[in-house]
Each structure stands twice: as C-alpha cells, then as structure tokens.
C-alpha cells in the first residue's frame, strides 16, 4: 500500500502542532481541561502508531481503526466548548483536534476496501 501526498501533508502538520497536555503531564487534576488532555494524549499515541503503520506500508482496515477516534474528537470538541478557559487556550486545543481529525481522515482513505475490512 502506498501513502498519498495528502497523508504526508496531514502527518507533517499533525507532528508540527503541539498537543496541549501540560496539565495532564503535571497531574493537575483540578485543571478544567485535564480530562480532555488525557484523552488527547492517548489519542496522540494511537495516531502515531497508525501513522507508522501507514508509513511501513501495512495493509490494515484503516477505516475501521479510525472510526472510534473520529467520534472521540467530535466529543472532545463539544466538551471544549463548555470548558472555562481562555479563547487562546481553546484555539490551541482546537488546532490539535483539527490536525488529528485531518490525519485520521487521510488514514481512513487508505483502507484497502470500501467497508474498511482487511483483505
């Protein structure tokens, strides 16, 4: 399986955008964004693994492997709207979520079959 130039662009952008997880890393449990940060940190690990699978040329059911994470990003976006943080902070989270979503959508396009099942 070959990667697409759109995947490469999305991968590079996702790597460039810093995920705001300072509160999570410093165990600031009372921070208003703590739960979002933990979820984004876990998602970043998963995205990194998926991206490497694409780069390695693995033929996986990418559509199936990205569905739950896309739903999770939608949920995190909704949660972010109701969190009491500055507009600047929301923008940082929004950029990270958007980069992750774009990467997931590009990975999803690389599925070997329309329904996302492996060959």
C-alpha positions in Angstrom: 0.0 0.0 0.0 1.4 3.4 -1.0 0.9 6.5 1.1 -0.7 9.6 -0.5 0.7 13.1 -0.6 -2.4 14.2 1.4 -1.4 11.7 4.1 2.1 13.0 4.2 0.9 16.6 4.5 -1.5 15.7 7.2 1.2 13.6 9.0 3.7 16.5 8.9 1.1 19.0 10.1 0.0 16.8 13.0 3.6 16.4 14.1 4.1 20.1 13.9 1.0 21.0 16.0 1.8 20.8 19.7 -0.9 19.0 21.7 -1.7 21.0 24.9 -1.2 18.4 27.6 0.7 20.3 30.2 -1.9 19.9 33.0 -2.1 16.1 32.3 1.6 15.6 32.3 1.9 17.6 35.6 -1.0 15.7 37.1 -3.0 18.9 37.7 -6.3 17.0 38.3 -8.2 20.1 39.1 -7.4 21.9 35.7 -10.6 22.4 33.7 -9.0 20.7 30.6 -7.5 17.8 32.5 -9.8 15.1 31.1 -9.5 16.5 27.5 -5.8 16.5 27.8 -5.6 12.9 29.0 -7.8 11.8 26.1 -5.7 13.8 23.6 -2.5 12.3 25.0 -3.9 8.7 24.5 -5.2 9.6 21.0 -1.8 11.0 20.0 -0.1 7.7 20.9 -2.7 5.8 18.9 -2.4 8.2 15.9 1.4 7.9 16.0 1.1 4.1 15.8 -1.4 4.3 12.9 0.8 6.8 11.1 3.8 4.5 11.4 1.6 1.6 10.1 0.8 3.6 7.0 4.5 4.6 6.5 5.5 1.0 7.0 3.1 0.0 4.2 0.9 -2.2 6.4 -2.4 -3.1 4.8 -4.9 -2.7 7.6 -8.6 -1.9 8.0 -7.9 1.8 8.5 -11.5 2.9 8.1 -12.4 0.6 10.9 -9.4 1.6 13.0 -10.2 5.4 12.8 -13.9 5.4 13.4 -13.9 5.5 17.2 -11.2 8.1 17.3 -13.0 10.4 14.9 -16.1 10.1 17.2 -13.9 10.8 20.2 -12.5 14.0 18.6 -16.1 15.2 17.9 -16.9 14.6 21.6 -13.8 16.4 22.8 -14.6 19.4 20.5 -18.1 19.6 22.2 -16.6 19.3 25.7 -14.1 22.0 24.9 -16.9 24.5 24.1 -18.2 24.3 27.6 -14.8 24.4 29.4 -14.0 27.7 31.2 -10.6 28.6 29.6 -9.4 31.5 27.6 -10.0 31.8 23.9 -6.3 31.4 23.3 -6.3 28.0 25.1 -9.4 26.9 23.2 -7.6 27.8 20.0 -4.6 25.6 21.0 -6.9 22.7 21.7 -8.9 23.3 18.5 -5.7 23.3 16.4 -4.6 20.0 17.9 -8.1 18.4 17.4 -8.3 19.7 13.8 -4.8 18.3 13.0 -5.7 14.9 14.5 -9.0 14.8 12.6 -7.4 15.6 9.3 -4.8 12.9 9.8 -7.4 10.4 10.8 -9.5 11.2 7.7 -6.4 10.8 5.5 -5.5 7.5 7.1 -9.1 6.4 6.7 -8.9 7.0 2.9 -6.1 4.4 2.7 -8.3 1.4 3.6 -7.9 -1.4 1.2 -11.6 -1.9 0.8 -14.6 0.4 0.9 -16.1 -1.0 4.2 -12.7 -0.9 5.9 -12.2 -4.6 6.2 -8.7 -6.1 5.6 -8.1 -8.2 2.6 
